[in-house]
Amino acid sequence: MTAWLLLLAAVLLILANGLFVAAEFAFVTADRGAVERSAEAGDAKSGRVARALRHLSFELSGAQLGITVTSLVVGMLAEPALSTLLQPVMSGIGVPDPAARGVAVVVGMVLATVVQMVIGELVPKNWAISRPLQVARAVAAPHMAFSFVCRPLISFLNGAADRTVRAFGIEPQEELEHARTPAELVSLARHSAKAGAIDEESATLFVRTLGLGDLTAESVMTPRIDVSALQRDATASDVINLTRATGLSRFPVYADTVDEVTGIVTLKDALAVPAARRGQVRVADLASPPLLVPETLPAERLLDQLRRLQPMAIVVDEYGGTAGVVTVEDIVEEIVGEVQDEHDPADQPDLLPLPSVDGLPVWQADGRARLDQLEAIGLNAPDGPYETLAGLVADLLGKLPEVAEQAELPGWRLTVTGVDRHRTSQVRVERTSAPGLFGEQAEDVR
Protein backbone atom coordinates (compact mmCIF):
# COMPACT_ATOMS: atom_id res chain seq x y z
CA MET A 1 0.00 0.00 0.00
CA THR A 2 2.87 2.38 0.83
CA ALA A 3 4.45 1.79 -2.60
CA TRP A 4 1.16 2.57 -4.36
CA LEU A 5 0.72 5.77 -2.34
CA LEU A 6 4.27 6.86 -3.21
CA LEU A 7 3.59 6.13 -6.88
CA LEU A 8 0.36 8.16 -6.77
CA ALA A 9 2.24 11.06 -5.19
CA ALA A 10 4.88 10.82 -7.93
CA VAL A 11 2.21 10.94 -10.63
CA LEU A 12 0.66 14.05 -9.08
CA LEU A 13 4.08 15.69 -8.93
CA ILE A 14 4.70 14.83 -12.61
CA LEU A 15 1.43 16.59 -13.45
CA ALA A 16 2.56 19.58 -11.36
CA ASN A 17 5.86 19.54 -13.25
CA GLY A 18 3.87 19.61 -16.49
CA LEU A 19 1.97 22.67 -15.24
CA PHE A 20 5.21 24.54 -14.61
CA VAL A 21 6.62 23.56 -18.02
CA ALA A 22 3.39 24.62 -19.74
CA ALA A 23 3.46 27.96 -17.91
CA GLU A 24 7.09 28.58 -18.86
CA PHE A 25 6.57 27.99 -22.58
CA ALA A 26 3.14 29.63 -22.73
CA PHE A 27 4.35 32.85 -21.08
CA VAL A 28 7.32 33.08 -23.45
CA THR A 29 5.42 32.34 -26.68
CA ALA A 30 2.10 34.11 -25.98
CA ASP A 31 1.37 37.08 -28.22
CA ARG A 32 1.54 40.11 -25.94
CA GLY A 33 -0.83 42.07 -28.16
CA ALA A 34 -3.46 39.31 -28.15
CA VAL A 35 -3.19 38.99 -24.37
CA GLU A 36 -3.64 42.74 -23.85
CA ARG A 37 -6.62 42.90 -26.22
CA SER A 38 -8.30 39.99 -24.48
CA ALA A 39 -7.65 41.54 -21.07
CA GLU A 40 -9.04 44.90 -22.19
CA ALA A 41 -12.16 43.09 -23.41
CA GLY A 42 -12.79 42.04 -19.79
CA ASP A 43 -11.40 38.51 -19.70
CA ALA A 44 -10.16 37.94 -16.14
CA LYS A 45 -7.87 35.01 -17.03
CA SER A 46 -6.15 37.07 -19.73
CA GLY A 47 -5.77 39.84 -17.17
CA ARG A 48 -3.79 37.45 -14.96
CA VAL A 49 -1.63 36.45 -17.94
CA ALA A 50 -0.97 40.12 -18.71
CA ARG A 51 0.19 40.69 -15.12
CA ALA A 52 2.45 37.65 -15.34
CA LEU A 53 4.01 38.94 -18.58
CA ARG A 54 4.77 42.27 -16.95
CA HIS A 55 6.90 40.37 -14.39
CA LEU A 56 8.07 37.66 -16.74
CA SER A 57 11.51 37.14 -15.25
CA PHE A 58 10.04 36.49 -11.81
CA GLU A 59 7.36 34.13 -13.16
CA LEU A 60 9.90 32.16 -15.22
CA SER A 61 12.08 31.84 -12.14
CA GLY A 62 9.05 30.46 -10.31
CA ALA A 63 8.50 27.94 -13.12
CA GLN A 64 12.15 26.85 -12.97
CA LEU A 65 11.95 26.44 -9.21
CA GLY A 66 8.78 24.36 -9.55
CA ILE A 67 10.29 22.18 -12.28
CA THR A 68 13.46 21.57 -10.28
CA VAL A 69 11.70 20.72 -7.02
CA THR A 70 9.08 18.45 -8.57
CA SER A 71 11.68 16.62 -10.69
CA LEU A 72 13.85 15.91 -7.66
CA VAL A 73 10.95 14.72 -5.53
CA VAL A 74 9.53 12.57 -8.36
CA GLY A 75 12.88 10.76 -8.53
CA MET A 76 12.90 10.27 -4.78
CA LEU A 77 9.38 8.81 -4.73
CA ALA A 78 9.00 6.97 -8.02
CA GLU A 79 12.22 4.95 -7.96
CA PRO A 80 11.63 3.10 -4.64
CA ALA A 81 7.91 2.71 -5.35
CA LEU A 82 8.45 1.22 -8.81
CA SER A 83 11.34 -1.00 -7.70
CA THR A 84 9.20 -2.39 -4.87
CA LEU A 85 6.25 -3.03 -7.18
CA LEU A 86 8.40 -4.47 -10.00
CA GLN A 87 10.58 -6.82 -7.90
CA PRO A 88 7.88 -9.55 -7.69
CA VAL A 89 7.26 -9.15 -11.41
CA MET A 90 10.97 -9.67 -12.17
CA SER A 91 11.01 -12.79 -10.01
CA GLY A 92 7.84 -14.02 -11.69
CA ILE A 93 9.36 -13.86 -15.18
CA GLY A 94 12.41 -15.87 -14.15
CA VAL A 95 14.93 -13.28 -13.01
CA PRO A 96 17.02 -14.81 -10.22
CA ASP A 97 16.16 -13.45 -6.78
CA PRO A 98 19.63 -11.95 -6.12
CA ALA A 99 19.36 -9.91 -9.36
CA ALA A 100 15.63 -9.15 -9.23
CA ARG A 101 16.11 -6.18 -6.90
CA GLY A 102 18.76 -4.56 -9.14
CA VAL A 103 16.80 -5.17 -12.34
CA ALA A 104 13.64 -3.75 -10.74
CA VAL A 105 15.55 -0.59 -9.73
CA VAL A 106 16.91 -0.07 -13.26
CA VAL A 107 13.54 -0.70 -14.93
CA GLY A 108 11.84 1.59 -12.39
CA MET A 109 14.31 4.40 -13.10
CA VAL A 110 13.80 4.03 -16.86
CA LEU A 111 10.00 4.01 -16.53
CA ALA A 112 10.01 7.01 -14.18
CA THR A 113 12.33 8.95 -16.50
CA VAL A 114 10.26 8.19 -19.61
CA VAL A 115 6.97 9.14 -17.94
CA GLN A 116 8.57 12.28 -16.47
CA MET A 117 9.94 13.34 -19.90
CA VAL A 118 6.78 12.60 -21.89
CA ILE A 119 4.01 13.61 -19.46
CA GLY A 120 5.90 16.16 -17.39
CA GLU A 121 7.98 17.85 -20.12
CA LEU A 122 7.26 17.16 -23.79
CA VAL A 123 3.45 17.02 -23.80
CA PRO A 124 2.96 20.31 -21.91
CA LYS A 125 5.73 21.97 -23.93
CA ASN A 126 4.14 21.07 -27.27
CA TRP A 127 0.69 21.99 -25.97
CA ALA A 128 1.90 25.40 -24.82
CA ILE A 129 3.71 26.14 -28.09
CA SER A 130 0.69 25.20 -30.21
CA ARG A 131 -1.89 27.02 -28.02
CA PRO A 132 0.07 29.64 -26.04
CA LEU A 133 -2.76 32.00 -25.12
CA GLN A 134 -5.20 29.25 -24.16
CA VAL A 135 -2.57 27.43 -22.08
CA ALA A 136 -1.38 30.64 -20.42
CA ARG A 137 -4.98 31.45 -19.41
CA ALA A 138 -5.40 27.93 -17.97
CA VAL A 139 -2.19 27.77 -15.92
CA ALA A 140 -1.71 31.41 -14.89
CA ALA A 141 -3.72 31.24 -11.65
CA PRO A 142 -2.11 28.14 -10.03
CA HIS A 143 1.34 29.13 -11.27
CA MET A 144 1.07 32.68 -9.90
CA ALA A 145 -0.22 31.28 -6.58
CA PHE A 146 2.88 29.08 -6.31
CA SER A 147 5.12 32.04 -7.19
CA PHE A 148 3.42 34.17 -4.53
CA VAL A 149 3.92 31.55 -1.83
CA CYS A 150 7.57 31.04 -2.80
CA ARG A 151 8.27 34.75 -3.44
CA PRO A 152 11.10 35.11 -0.85
CA LEU A 153 13.04 32.15 -2.24
CA ILE A 154 12.39 33.12 -5.89
CA SER A 155 13.44 36.72 -5.21
CA PHE A 156 16.66 35.53 -3.59
CA LEU A 157 17.49 33.21 -6.47
CA ASN A 158 16.53 35.83 -9.04
CA GLY A 159 18.70 38.44 -7.34
CA ALA A 160 21.69 36.10 -7.32
CA ALA A 161 21.20 35.37 -11.02
CA ASP A 162 20.84 39.08 -11.85
CA ARG A 163 24.08 39.93 -10.04
CA THR A 164 25.88 37.16 -11.90
CA VAL A 165 24.59 38.36 -15.25
CA ARG A 166 25.53 41.98 -14.50
CA ALA A 167 29.06 40.81 -13.70
CA PHE A 168 29.32 39.87 -17.38
CA GLY A 169 28.13 43.33 -18.47
CA ILE A 170 24.56 42.27 -19.33
CA GLU A 171 21.53 44.06 -17.92
CA PRO A 172 18.74 41.63 -16.91
CA GLN A 173 15.28 42.26 -18.37
CA GLU A 174 12.03 41.82 -16.47
CA GLU A 175 9.93 41.64 -19.65
CA LEU A 176 10.51 40.14 -23.10
CA GLU A 177 10.63 42.59 -25.98
CA HIS A 178 7.37 41.74 -27.74
CA ALA A 179 7.93 43.80 -30.88
CA ARG A 180 9.23 41.98 -33.95
CA THR A 181 12.32 43.26 -35.73
CA PRO A 182 12.07 44.08 -39.46
CA ALA A 183 14.27 41.07 -40.24
CA GLU A 184 11.92 38.77 -38.29
CA LEU A 185 8.89 40.21 -40.08
CA VAL A 186 10.55 39.72 -43.47
CA SER A 187 11.34 36.11 -42.59
CA LEU A 188 7.75 35.53 -41.39
CA ALA A 189 6.33 37.02 -44.60
CA ARG A 190 8.53 34.89 -46.84
CA HIS A 191 7.83 31.67 -44.94
CA SER A 192 4.09 32.47 -44.91
CA ALA A 193 4.16 32.93 -48.68
CA LYS A 194 5.99 29.63 -49.16
CA ALA A 195 3.48 27.87 -46.92
CA GLY A 196 0.57 29.40 -48.85
CA ALA A 197 -0.77 31.37 -45.88
CA ILE A 198 -0.54 34.60 -47.89
CA ASP A 199 -0.15 35.13 -51.62
CA GLU A 200 3.26 35.89 -53.12
CA GLU A 201 2.35 39.40 -54.26
CA SER A 202 1.21 40.44 -50.77
CA ALA A 203 4.39 39.04 -49.24
CA THR A 204 6.54 40.89 -51.78
CA LEU A 205 4.70 44.14 -51.15
CA PHE A 206 5.10 43.71 -47.39
CA VAL A 207 8.84 42.98 -47.68
CA ARG A 208 9.40 45.97 -49.94
CA THR A 209 7.48 48.23 -47.56
CA LEU A 210 9.71 47.14 -44.67
CA GLY A 211 12.78 47.63 -46.86
CA LEU A 212 11.86 51.27 -47.34
CA GLY A 213 13.22 51.99 -43.87
CA ASP A 214 16.74 51.08 -45.01
CA LEU A 215 16.71 53.46 -48.01
CA THR A 216 17.77 57.09 -48.19
CA ALA A 217 17.20 59.91 -50.67
CA GLU A 218 20.46 58.95 -52.37
CA SER A 219 19.21 55.38 -52.81
CA VAL A 220 15.99 56.30 -54.62
CA MET A 221 16.92 59.48 -56.53
CA THR A 222 17.41 59.92 -60.25
CA PRO A 223 21.12 60.80 -60.46
CA ARG A 224 22.19 64.22 -61.69
CA ILE A 225 23.54 62.86 -64.96
CA ASP A 226 20.02 61.66 -65.91
CA VAL A 227 18.17 64.77 -64.73
CA SER A 228 16.33 66.89 -67.34
CA ALA A 229 16.43 70.53 -66.21
CA LEU A 230 15.81 74.00 -67.61
CA GLN A 231 17.88 77.18 -67.34
CA ARG A 232 15.92 79.99 -65.68
CA ASP A 233 15.80 82.01 -68.94
CA ALA A 234 14.01 79.17 -70.77
CA THR A 235 10.37 79.79 -71.70
CA ALA A 236 7.03 78.08 -71.17
CA SER A 237 7.34 76.73 -74.72
CA ASP A 238 10.62 75.04 -73.72
CA VAL A 239 8.80 73.29 -70.88
CA ILE A 240 6.23 71.88 -73.30
CA ASN A 241 8.92 70.81 -75.77
CA LEU A 242 10.97 69.11 -73.04
CA THR A 243 7.87 67.26 -71.88
CA ARG A 244 7.33 65.97 -75.43
CA ALA A 245 10.96 64.80 -75.54
CA THR A 246 11.14 63.13 -72.13
CA GLY A 247 7.58 62.30 -71.09
CA LEU A 248 8.23 64.10 -67.78
CA SER A 249 6.01 66.84 -66.37
CA ARG A 250 8.26 68.44 -63.70
CA PHE A 251 11.70 69.97 -64.14
CA PRO A 252 14.26 71.68 -61.92
CA VAL A 253 15.02 75.28 -62.86
CA TYR A 254 18.63 76.42 -62.39
CA ALA A 255 20.56 79.68 -62.63
CA ASP A 256 24.02 79.04 -64.11
CA THR A 257 24.56 75.34 -63.41
CA VAL A 258 22.43 72.47 -62.16
CA ASP A 259 24.14 72.93 -58.79
CA GLU A 260 22.19 76.19 -58.42
CA VAL A 261 18.56 75.02 -58.56
CA THR A 262 16.21 77.93 -57.95
CA GLY A 263 12.81 76.34 -58.46
CA ILE A 264 10.56 73.62 -59.90
CA VAL A 265 8.43 74.20 -63.00
CA THR A 266 5.64 71.87 -64.18
CA LEU A 267 3.87 71.26 -67.46
CA LYS A 268 0.68 72.50 -65.81
CA ASP A 269 2.41 75.86 -65.14
CA ALA A 270 3.41 76.17 -68.80
CA LEU A 271 -0.02 75.22 -70.16
CA ALA A 272 -1.62 77.86 -67.94
CA VAL A 273 0.20 80.52 -69.98
CA PRO A 274 -1.78 81.72 -73.02
CA ALA A 275 -0.44 80.10 -76.20
CA ALA A 276 0.50 83.46 -77.74
CA ARG A 277 2.76 84.33 -74.76
CA ARG A 278 4.44 80.96 -74.12
CA GLY A 279 7.51 82.00 -76.07
CA GLN A 280 8.02 85.11 -73.93
CA VAL A 281 7.20 83.97 -70.37
CA ARG A 282 10.32 82.72 -68.58
CA VAL A 283 10.28 79.60 -66.42
CA ALA A 284 11.84 81.65 -63.61
CA ASP A 285 8.51 83.48 -63.36
CA LEU A 286 6.53 80.21 -63.32
CA ALA A 287 8.68 78.13 -60.97
CA SER A 288 7.77 77.37 -57.37
CA PRO A 289 10.44 77.24 -54.62
CA PRO A 290 12.40 73.96 -54.64
CA LEU A 291 12.31 71.37 -51.89
CA LEU A 292 15.95 70.69 -50.97
CA VAL A 293 16.82 67.52 -49.03
CA PRO A 294 20.13 65.91 -48.01
CA GLU A 295 21.31 62.63 -49.51
CA THR A 296 21.06 60.94 -46.12
CA LEU A 297 17.38 61.73 -45.48
CA PRO A 298 15.52 58.43 -44.82
CA ALA A 299 13.10 57.53 -47.61
CA GLU A 300 10.14 57.33 -45.20
CA ARG A 301 10.65 60.93 -44.04
CA LEU A 302 11.30 62.00 -47.61
CA LEU A 303 8.00 60.51 -48.74
CA ASP A 304 6.19 62.45 -46.02
CA GLN A 305 7.77 65.72 -47.18
CA LEU A 306 7.00 65.00 -50.83
CA ARG A 307 3.35 64.40 -49.99
CA ARG A 308 3.01 67.51 -47.82
CA LEU A 309 5.24 70.08 -49.50
CA GLN A 310 6.27 69.38 -53.08
CA PRO A 311 6.03 66.26 -55.28
CA MET A 312 9.64 66.69 -56.46
CA ALA A 313 12.71 67.20 -54.27
CA ILE A 314 16.26 68.23 -55.15
CA VAL A 315 18.78 65.95 -53.44
CA VAL A 316 21.81 67.90 -52.25
CA ASP A 317 25.19 66.25 -51.64
CA GLU A 318 27.54 66.95 -48.75
CA TYR A 319 29.27 69.71 -50.73
CA GLY A 320 26.05 71.60 -51.47
CA GLY A 321 25.81 70.52 -55.09
CA THR A 322 22.88 68.80 -56.80
CA ALA A 323 23.18 65.02 -56.54
CA GLY A 324 19.86 64.24 -58.25
CA VAL A 325 16.10 64.56 -57.99
CA VAL A 326 13.45 62.36 -56.42
CA THR A 327 9.67 62.20 -56.83
CA VAL A 328 6.81 60.41 -55.11
CA GLU A 329 6.76 57.96 -58.01
CA ASP A 330 10.40 56.99 -57.34
CA ILE A 331 9.56 55.98 -53.77
CA VAL A 332 6.27 54.28 -54.65
CA GLU A 333 8.16 52.14 -57.17
CA GLU A 334 10.36 50.90 -54.34
CA ILE A 335 7.24 49.41 -52.76
CA VAL A 336 5.01 48.26 -55.63
CA GLY A 337 7.59 47.85 -58.39
CA GLU A 338 7.94 49.76 -61.64
CA VAL A 339 5.09 52.20 -62.24
CA GLN A 340 4.56 53.14 -65.86
CA ASP A 341 1.95 55.16 -67.66
CA GLU A 342 1.44 56.00 -71.33
CA HIS A 343 4.14 58.67 -71.12
CA ASP A 344 6.89 56.48 -69.68
CA PRO A 345 9.39 54.82 -72.01
CA ALA A 346 9.32 51.04 -72.02
CA ASP A 347 12.57 50.58 -70.09
CA GLN A 348 14.15 47.20 -69.61
CA PRO A 349 14.11 45.92 -66.02
CA ASP A 350 17.25 46.54 -63.94
CA LEU A 351 17.91 42.78 -63.77
CA LEU A 352 16.85 40.69 -66.78
CA PRO A 353 17.39 36.92 -66.45
CA LEU A 354 19.25 35.32 -69.37
CA PRO A 355 19.66 31.63 -70.30
CA SER A 356 21.85 29.89 -67.74
CA VAL A 357 25.39 28.77 -68.53
CA ASP A 358 26.50 25.34 -67.26
CA GLY A 359 23.49 25.35 -64.95
CA LEU A 360 24.47 28.66 -63.32
CA PRO A 361 22.23 31.76 -63.62
CA VAL A 362 23.05 34.82 -65.74
CA TRP A 363 21.49 38.29 -65.78
CA GLN A 364 21.74 41.36 -67.98
CA ALA A 365 21.81 44.24 -65.53
CA ASP A 366 21.41 47.99 -65.79
CA GLY A 367 24.38 49.84 -64.33
CA ARG A 368 21.97 51.81 -62.18
CA ALA A 369 20.80 48.66 -60.35
CA ARG A 370 21.21 49.24 -56.60
CA LEU A 371 23.09 47.03 -54.18
CA ASP A 372 19.89 45.86 -52.45
CA GLN A 373 18.60 44.67 -55.84
CA LEU A 374 21.82 42.70 -56.32
CA GLU A 375 21.38 41.13 -52.86
CA ALA A 376 18.01 39.83 -54.07
CA ILE A 377 19.83 37.52 -56.53
CA GLY A 378 22.46 36.53 -53.95
CA LEU A 379 25.24 38.97 -54.90
CA ASN A 380 26.41 40.56 -51.66
CA ALA A 381 28.75 43.39 -52.63
CA PRO A 382 31.51 44.41 -50.21
CA ASP A 383 31.14 47.74 -48.44
CA GLY A 384 32.43 50.64 -50.49
CA PRO A 385 31.82 54.21 -51.67
CA TYR A 386 29.11 53.26 -54.14
CA GLU A 387 25.35 52.71 -54.33
CA THR A 388 24.94 51.05 -57.73
CA LEU A 389 26.27 48.21 -59.84
CA ALA A 390 28.13 50.75 -62.01
CA GLY A 391 29.88 52.09 -58.92
CA LEU A 392 30.79 48.56 -57.79
CA VAL A 393 32.31 47.74 -61.20
CA ALA A 394 34.32 50.99 -61.27
CA ASP A 395 35.60 50.31 -57.74
CA LEU A 396 36.64 46.76 -58.61
CA LEU A 397 38.37 47.84 -61.84
CA GLY A 398 40.01 50.85 -60.23
CA LYS A 399 39.48 52.97 -63.35
CA LEU A 400 36.86 54.15 -65.82
CA PRO A 401 35.24 51.08 -67.40
CA GLU A 402 35.49 49.97 -71.01
CA VAL A 403 33.30 47.51 -72.90
CA ALA A 404 34.30 43.83 -72.44
CA GLU A 405 36.28 44.46 -69.23
CA GLN A 406 35.59 42.03 -66.41
CA ALA A 407 35.55 42.33 -62.64
CA GLU A 408 35.52 39.36 -60.28
CA LEU A 409 33.91 38.72 -56.90
CA PRO A 410 33.88 35.37 -55.05
CA GLY A 411 31.44 33.26 -57.05
CA TRP A 412 30.61 36.05 -59.54
CA ARG A 413 31.85 37.57 -62.81
CA LEU A 414 30.78 41.07 -63.91
CA THR A 415 31.34 41.84 -67.60
CA VAL A 416 30.88 45.40 -68.90
CA THR A 417 28.64 45.26 -71.98
CA GLY A 418 27.76 48.95 -72.29
CA VAL A 419 29.31 52.32 -71.40
CA ASP A 420 27.55 55.69 -71.50
CA ARG A 421 29.53 58.87 -70.81
CA HIS A 422 32.27 57.05 -68.87
CA ARG A 423 29.66 55.22 -66.78
CA THR A 424 28.90 51.52 -66.94
CA SER A 425 25.40 51.32 -68.42
CA GLN A 426 25.03 47.55 -68.92
CA VAL A 427 26.65 44.60 -67.16
CA ARG A 428 26.46 40.85 -67.70
CA VAL A 429 26.24 39.32 -64.23
CA GLU A 430 27.22 35.63 -64.06
CA ARG A 431 27.50 33.15 -61.26
CA THR A 432 30.74 31.21 -61.53
CA SER A 433 30.04 28.77 -58.70
CA ALA A 434 27.05 27.37 -56.85
CA PRO A 435 25.77 29.37 -53.85
CA GLY A 436 27.53 28.53 -50.60
CA LEU A 437 30.96 27.57 -51.94
CA PHE A 438 32.41 30.91 -50.89
CA GLY A 439 30.38 31.43 -47.75
CA GLU A 440 27.66 33.22 -49.69
CA GLN A 441 24.05 33.23 -48.52
CA ALA A 442 21.65 33.83 -51.34
CA GLU A 443 18.38 35.46 -50.25
CA ASP A 444 14.90 35.01 -51.60
CA VAL A 445 14.12 37.35 -54.46
CA ARG A 446 12.18 40.30 -53.14
Secondary structure, 3 states (H helix, E strand, C coil): CHHHHHHHHHHHHHHHHHHHHHHHHHHHHCCHHHHHHHHHCCCHHHHHHHHHHHCHHHHHHHHHHHHHHHHHHHHHHHHHHHHHHHHHHHHHCCCCHHHHHHHHHHHHHHHHHHHHHHHHHHHHHHHHHHCHHHHHHHHHHHHHHHHHHCHHHHHHHHHHHHHHHHHCCCCCCCCCCCCCCHHHHHHHHHHHHHHCCCCHHHHHHHHHHHHHHHCEHHHHCEEHHHCCCEECCCEHHHHHHHHHHHCCCEEEEECCCCCCEEEEEEHHHHHCCCHHHCCCCEHHHHCECCEEEECCCEHHHHHHHHHHCCCEEEEECCCCCEEEEEEHHHHHHHHHCCCCCCCCCCCCCCEEEEEEECCEEEEEEECCCEHHHHHCCCCCCCCCCCCEHHHHHHHHHCCCCCCCCEEEECCEEEEEEEEECCEEEEEEEEECCCCCCCCCCCCCCC
